[in-house]
Amino acid sequence: MSRTLSLGYSPCPNDTFIFYALTHGRVSLPGVRIQERLEDVETLNLLARQGLLDLTKISYHALGHLRHSYALLRSGGALGRGCGPLVVARSALSMAELRGKRIAIPGRLTTANLLLQLHGQGYENLAVMPFDQILAAVAAGRVDAGVIIHESRFTYAAQGLVAVADLGAWWEGETGLPIPLGAILARRDLGAALIHQVDEGIRRSLEYAFAHPQEPRAYMRAHAQELADPVMESHIALYVNDFSRDLGAEGEAAIRQLFRRAEARGLIPPCPLPLFV
């Protein structure tokens, strides 16, 4: 008898590209049936905090609060260079000028917000909204600035907005490490054997997508907030890389550094459990 595992991930092109083969029968997991649930990143963060997903994409910020119940997988996540969140506004400002101002973020538990808080003090006046609504809110003047992620990185200039800061570039300059954005987690109570099986299945799903890049396109296009093919291609090129295959030593170092800094600022609680099973 097969076991059904819930898998949450976002409708963004990098996730639908990675998980297409796993959720469409191109990659098999003997004895396991995957039931996908596509939600925005902050919804996934909240579902995981309630323990409602067996497997899930999640912000590394949220993982900092969930390490007692979820273990990190090595495949399928989003780390990299030149791919961090951007702070945008209607006119050229400095980050110092934004202290105390109203800033839109894509969720309190997003890595985007964690990086904003690690960048400095005074960024607590926040407006939480879905990531795809932030550009319009900034352009309309409903907020003073916004922290943007995903395909918004490629479209903000078309709305007349300017970049105030690249939080990923700031992180890389501070640490010399890639920026940890999105993690793939498994409930610890699934057990080590099943978790390792799923981790390997996700890696094979990504390898299938790389080997058959046109096959997932219809699935990706059906869920993407931005349907233009060049934007989807840019999105995948930026967020799907060698770290998505396996975190490796450098990826692990980046994650541990992020958590050390966040714990030191009291932004996440400490946890004695290992990241991996």
N, C-alpha and C positions, 0 to 999 in steps of 0.2 A: 504493500500500500504506500502510495506517495504522500509526502508531507508538503503542505502548502505554506510557503513563506511569503509574507508581504514585503514588498520592496518599494520604497518611496524615492522618487527623484524628480527633478524639476523638468519643465517642458523646454528648457533651453537646449540649443543644438548640441552642445558638448555632451549632455547627459543622454539625450535620445540617440545620439551617435554611438555612445559607449554601450548602452543597455539594449539596443535594438536586437542583436542576435540572441541575447539571453531571454528576452521576452517574446520572441517570435519563432522559437523552436529551431534556430540555426545552431545553437549550442545547447547541449543537453546536460542536465544534472541528474544522474540516476537517483530515483527515489525522491526527487524534489520538484515541486511545481511552483513557479514564481508568479505571484499576483502583483502586478505593478500598480502604483498609485502616483499620479503626476500632480504635484502641487508646487507652489512657489516656495522659495527656500525658507522663509520665516514660518510658514505653515508646517513644513517638515520639521523644523526645529521644535515647534510646540508639540507636534504629534510624538516626537521622540521623547520629549520630557515627560509625556504621559505614558510612555512605554507601549505605544500602540502600533509600532512598526517593528518587524523582525530585523529588517535590513533597511538602511536609509542613507541617502545623501544628506549631508548636514554641514553647517558652518563649523569651522574649527572653533569659533567662539562658543557655540553651543556644546560641542564636545567637551570643552573645559568644565561644563556643568554636569556632564553625563558619564564621566569615566567609571563610576561605580557600577553602572548597569550595561554599558555598551563598550565593546572593544573595537579598535581601529583595524580596518582592512588595508592591505598594501596596494591594492589595485582599484582603479576606477575614479580616483579623486582628482582634485584640481589644485596643483601647485605650479609655480613657474616664475619666470622673470618677465618684467614688462607687461604684467597682466593684472596689476592690483587695482583697487577702487580709485576712482577720481573724485575730487571735490570740484564741483562746477558752480558757477554763479552767472549773473547777467552781465557783470562787468569785472574787470581785473581787480582783485582784492588780494590781501595777504591772509594767511591763516590767523595771524594775530588779530586782524580786523574782524574775523568771524567769531571771536570769543563772545559768548553771550547772545549771539544771533540765532535765529531760528534756522535749523539745519534739518533737511529731510534725509532720512536713512531708510534702507530697505528692511529694517527689523532690528530690534534691540539685541538679538542674539547672533546677528550676522558678523562675520569676520570684518566686514566693512566698518561696522560700528566699533568693534574692538580696536581696529587700527586707528580710527579717529580718536578714541579715548587714549590710546597709547601715545599718540602724536603729541599730546599736551593736555593741559587743564583748560576748563572753560567751555567745553563743547557739550553741555548737558541739556541745552534747550532744543529738544529733538522733536521732530514730527515723523512718526512711523507711518509708512505707506508702502504699497506694492512697488517693486523696483521699476516697473514699466510706467508708473504714474509720476515719478520724481521729476523727469525733465519738464513735463508740462507744468508742474507746480512751481518749479523755479522760474520758468519762462513767464508765467502769469503773475509772478511776484507774491504768491501765497507763502513762500518761504524765501529766506535770504540766500540759501545755498542748498546743494544736495550732494549726497555721496552716491555715485552711480556705479553699477556693476553690469556684468553680462554685455549684451549687444548695445546697451546705451553708450558704451565707450566709443562706439563707431558712429553714433548719430547725433550726439549732443551739439556739435558745431552747426548742424543744419537747423537747429532751433535758435541760433544766435547766442549760444552760451559759450563761456570761456572756462578753461581749466584753471582752478586756483592752486591745486596741489595734486600730485600723483602719490597716493599713500603707499603704493607698492614700491615705487622708486625710493621713497623715504625709508621704507623698511630695508630694502636692499642696501642702501647706503649706510644705514645704521649697523646692519648685521653681516652683510656680505652673503646672505642666504636667500634662497627663493622664498616667495610669499606663500604660506599655506592658506588656501581659500576654502575649498570644500573637501570634506572627508566622506568616506564610505564606512558605515558602522554596521556591526552585527550585535544583537543582544548576547551578552555573555552566557546567559542560560541556555543558548542553543548548543553549547559544547564545542570543544576545540575541533573535533573531527569535522563536524558539519560546517563550522565557520571556515576552516581551511578549504573545504570543498567549494563553498560559495566563492571564496576569494579567487580560487583558480578558475572558476566559471566566468567571473567578471573579466579576468585577464584574457581568457579565450574569446569572450564576446568582443572585447576591444580589438583583438588581433583579427577577428573576422571582419569587423568594420573597416579596418585598415586594408585588408585584402580585397574587400568588395565595397569600395567607397560610395558607389552609386546606389546600392541596394537600400540603404537606410533613408535615402533622401525624401521619399514621400512621407514617411513616418515623421521625420524631422520637420518637414514643411507643415504638416498638419498641426503641429503643436507650437511652432515658433511664434513668438510675439512679433518678430520682424521677419517677413516672408522673403525679402530680397535675397537671392542666392549668394551674391558677393558678401553680404553681411554674415550669412550662415557659414560660409567658407572661412571668413576671417575669424569668426568666433571659435570654430574648431581648431584652426591653426594656432590660436592663442592659448586655448585652455586644455587641449588634448595633446599630451607630449609624453616623454619618457617617464616622467613622474606618475602619469596616469597608468602606465604599465606596472610600475613598482616604485614605491617611495624611495627606496635606496637609502644609503647612509646620509646623503645630503638632505633629502627630504625629512628624514627622522630628526636630524639636527635642527632644521628649521622649525619643526613642530615643537620640539622640546624648548627651544629658545622662546617661541611665542608664549608657551604656557608659563615658563619661568617669569617672563616680564609681566604677564597678566596676573599671576599669583602675587608678585611683589607689589603690584598696584591695588590688590584686593578686588580685581575685576572677575576672577574665577576662584573657586575654592580649591585647596590642595587635595590631592588624591594619591594614596600609596600604591594603588594597583598599577600593573604594567599597562602600557598602551595597547599591546597586542596580546592575544591568547597564546 
